[in-house]
Structure formats: structure tokens, C-alpha cells
Amino acid sequence: MGAKIVEGKFLKTGEDFEELIKNLQDFNGYLRLTIKKDNGFEEGYIFLENNLPVGYYYIYNNNEVFGKKAVDYIEEMKKNKSIVELYQYDESKLKLMKDLFKEMFLDKSESKAHEKEKEKILESQSSCKYQKIILDIPSGKPLKMGTSGDYKEYLENYRLLDVFKKDGSGFKRGYVVYCNKEPILAAYEDNNGVLFGNDACKFVKELLNDSDAIIDIYEYNIEKIDILTEYYPQIRLKKGNLEHEGSKSEPNTENLDEFISDLYKKKEMLFTMGEKEENNENDEPLNKEELLKKLGIKAPNDDMIDNLIKNTMIPESYELDNIKDELTEKISEFLKNQNDIQEYSIDISVEYNNRYVCNCTIKLKPKKIFGIVKKELNLQYIKDNIYNILNNYVINLDSKVSVELV
């Protein structure tokens, strides 16, 4: 049996440790992390004084750990989708806890050292040039979905790699565009924001080497590359970044500007040759239409341009289904952790009409004991959390949520 923690005033619950405490000011209290296991509950406590962690306590079965030694156990809990609850103390209750359980609390030197270590981590994260934007990468024709280490076999011509991994209550996602096995564009996003180009490389490499990450491969084209580089100029990579075993040592351009420039030069050369050939025949320059006809090139009409834009920007049905499945899974994970819900059903539709529209209907059945509802469900709390899931999705959604009791 573990230590009897002095109970504080319950404020809120969630899965994201940092999210629960980021707006606190001069806060005293504690965070309780809980994971349900076959042999009972694994619990970790982080005690806060003026927003700073000053004490730790961990217990699971007969393993009870205090103070600094409990930190590593609690860090592991954070990685395993623990339920996190926030409780508030007044000064007297915090002082009482310190008097009762001195072994849980750090001395001043340990507390300062812990804070310096935390500051170094935050400085390391802030050194990355994260951008707080909505990243919208147009996908292509699916070539290989849900692959892992064998992705290198599919990198001929133009290819888009979309690599995704869940990370606790958040996510990690990387995008790489290849031209004949050479990476030319890269982007990365997680809960901190978006990184482009060289800044994204380290994180994308880690994802590509992670056996738990899922890799989808799409056929790509120069038109979509043009769109990406126009909207996200920083997405370009220099030669040599994200190199991997098995890449052909082919001559490549140093960056995408030179690559596209070479394409235009070749195109101009082709037109020049055609003009010279025609001039040799009749010494009269051909107009644009005649030259295109002679070279066997069909000039794009308005319909072709409209179709290109439509195929590039409008998501296909399977993409909308993937979004729907991801959102359903995230919402289901949240509802599973609500102790007062007996059953639930989720009905989600995702459509695209110049913007992504998501309609979500949740039906809940509260837990009952001997036919009596154990606890009234806070529908507004559940609704707010589901809106939060939808609003934090990687794509900007115009959302509508309905929560009903059955």
C-alpha cells in the first residue's frame, strides 16, 4: 500500500502533460499520471511549487520510488499514454505534504539542477526554426501504402514519401520528395510546428529509421513540385541531405532552383532547334502554334489547366477516408479514457468543398450501478475536448460537433 497523498482540488484532466500546465501562473499543486495495467494501476506524481517541479513519487505494485529517483519512471509513463490529472494545493497543504513526505521532495540544489536541465532541453527545441502554420502537402497517385524499410525500392522518377508516427497524444510526420532516388524537398511537423528543408532532415531521418513509423509512397510530378516550392520556398534541399544506402551516385543539381532551371533550358533548346530547322526550310519563323504542332506538343487549353489544378489541390476520396479514420481513432482514444462512459458511438463525415468540412456526432451511454447512473456526464467538457482534437489536426478543418446521450 502506497503513501497517502493529501488530496488537492481537481482542476482538469488530459493526456498532454505540457498542455495542462503551460498557462499556469504561481501554481501550487500536483499532477497525477495513471496507467491501467493487468496488475492494477501504475501511478506517478509530480508536485509543483510556483509552477516548478519540486517533488516526485512513483508507485506500481510493490515498487515505490521517491524524489529524484522517481523521475525516470515518470518520464517513461509520459511516453505510454498515461491519463494526467491536475490538482491544486493551497500553501498549507503543500507545506503539509513536505512535512509528511520529505523523501518525495527535492532539496534546493537538486531542484535548481533539474530546472537547468529542463532549460537546456527547451533551448535545444527553440533552436529549431519551427513555424506555426498549417502544412498542406498535395499527395499523388498511391504507389505503395503502409510500407517500412523497403521504401527504397520505389524511388524511381518523382516520388513523395509521407511518413507518420503517433507520439503519445501527439504525432510526428515527415515528407520527402525524390527525383530518381535523390531527395530534393523535405518537410517535418509535430506538436511544436513545422520545419522545412535542411532543418527537417534530422527529424525525417529518425522517422524513416523508426520501425513503428508508417510510410506511404505516391507517384509525383513536376507540377506539384512547382506548387510546393512556390508556397513553401524553404522546403528545398541541397544535394547530400537525407542520403541513404542504395542511392545511385548520379549527377544531380545542387538544389531545386538549378534543377528547374535546367528543365527550362532544355525546353528552350528544343524550341530553338525547331526554329532553326524550320528556318532552314523556308527562312520564315514559325508562330507558336505551328512550332508546337511541328514538335508534336499539344498546347494546354483552359480545360487541361483546370483539370491540373483540380487534380493537384482537391483531395481524392481515399484521402478523405484516411482523415476520417485518423480522427475516429483519436476521438475513440479520448472516450475510452472517460471512466463514466459505458458505451459510445462515433459518426464522422469529412468532405471537401473549397475547404475541409468535418461533421461529428457522438452518442454516449453513461455507466450505471444497479440501474442508476453513477455520475452525470459533463457533455460540454466532452464536446470541448473533441473540438480540441479536431482543431489540432494537421489539416485545417471547418468542424461541427454534436454530443448526445442515449
C-alpha positions, 0 to 999 in steps of 0.5 A, a space after each residue: 500500500 502506497 503513501 497517502 497523498 493529501 488530496 488537492 482540488 481537481 482542476 482538469 484532466 488530459 493526456 498532454 502533460 505540457 498542455 495542462 500546465 503551460 498557462 499556469 501562473 504561481 501554481 501550487 499543486 500536483 499532477 497525477 499520471 495513471 496507467 491501467 495495467 493487468 496488475 492494477 494501476 501504475 501511478 506517478 506524481 509530480 508536485 509543483 511549487 510556483 509552477 516548478 517541479 519540486 517533488 516526485 513519487 512513483 508507485 506500481 505494485 510493490 515498487 515505490 520510488 521517491 524524489 529524484 529517483 522517481 523521475 525516470 519512471 515518470 518520464 517513461 509513463 509520459 511516453 505510454 499514454 498515461 491519463 494526467 490529472 491536475 490538482 491544486 494545493 493551497 500553501 498549507 497543504 503543500 507545506 503539509 505534504 513536505 512535512 509528511 513526505 520529505 523523501 518525495 521532495 527535492 532539496 534546493 540544489 537538486 531542484 535548481 539542477 533539474 530546472 537547468 536541465 529542463 532549460 537546456 532541453 527547451 533551448 535545444 527545441 527553440 533552436 529549431 526554426 519551427 513555424 506555426 502554420 498549417 502544412 498542406 502537402 498535395 499527395 499523388 497517385 498511391 504507389 505503395 501504402 503502409 510500407 517500412 524499410 523497403 521504401 527504397 525500392 520505389 524511388 524511381 522518377 518523382 516520388 513523395 514519401 509521407 511518413 507518420 508516427 503517433 507520439 503519445 497524444 501527439 504525432 510526428 510526420 515527415 515528407 520527402 520528395 525524390 527525383 530518381 532516388 535523390 531527395 530534393 524537398 523535405 518537410 517535418 511537423 509535430 506538436 511544436 510546428 513545422 520545419 522545412 528543408 535542411 532543418 527537417 532532415 534530422 527529424 525525417 531521418 529518425 522517422 524513416 529509421 523508426 520501425 513503428 513509423 508508417 510510410 506511404 509512397 505516391 507517384 509525383 510530378 513536376 507540377 506539384 513540385 512547382 506548387 510546393 516550392 512556390 508556397 513553401 520556398 524553404 522546403 528545398 534541399 541541397 544535394 547530400 541531405 537525407 542520403 541513404 544506402 542504395 542511392 545511385 551516385 548520379 549527377 544531380 543539381 545542387 538544389 531545386 532552383 538549378 534543377 528547374 532551371 535546367 528543365 527550362 533550358 532544355 525546353 528552350 533548346 528544343 524550341 530553338 532547334 525547331 526554329 532553326 530547322 524550320 528556318 532552314 526550310 523556308 527562312 520564315 519563323 514559325 508562330 507558336 502554334 505551328 512550332 508546337 504542332 511541328 514538335 508534336 506538343 499539344 498546347 494546354 487549353 483552359 480545360 487541361 489547366 483546370 483539370 491540373 489544378 483540380 487534380 493537384 489541390 482537391 483531395 481524392 476520396 481515399 484521402 478523405 477516408 484516411 482523415 476520417 479514420 485518423 480522427 475516429 481513432 483519436 476521438 475513440 482514444 479520448 472516450 475510452 479514457 472517460 471512466 463514466 462512459 459505458 458505451 459510445 458511438 462515433 459518426 464522422 463525415 469529412 468532405 471537401 468543398 473549397 475547404 475541409 468540412 468535418 461533421 461529428 456526432 457522438 452518442 454516449 451511454 453513461 455507466 450505471 450501478 444497479 440501474 442508476 447512473 453513477 455520475 452525470 456526464 459533463 457533455 460540454 467538457 466532452 464536446 470541448 475536448 473533441 473540438 480540441 482534437 479536431 482543431 489540432 489536426 494537421 489539416 485545417 478543418 471547418 468542424 461541427 460537433 454534436 454530443 448526445 446521450 442515449 
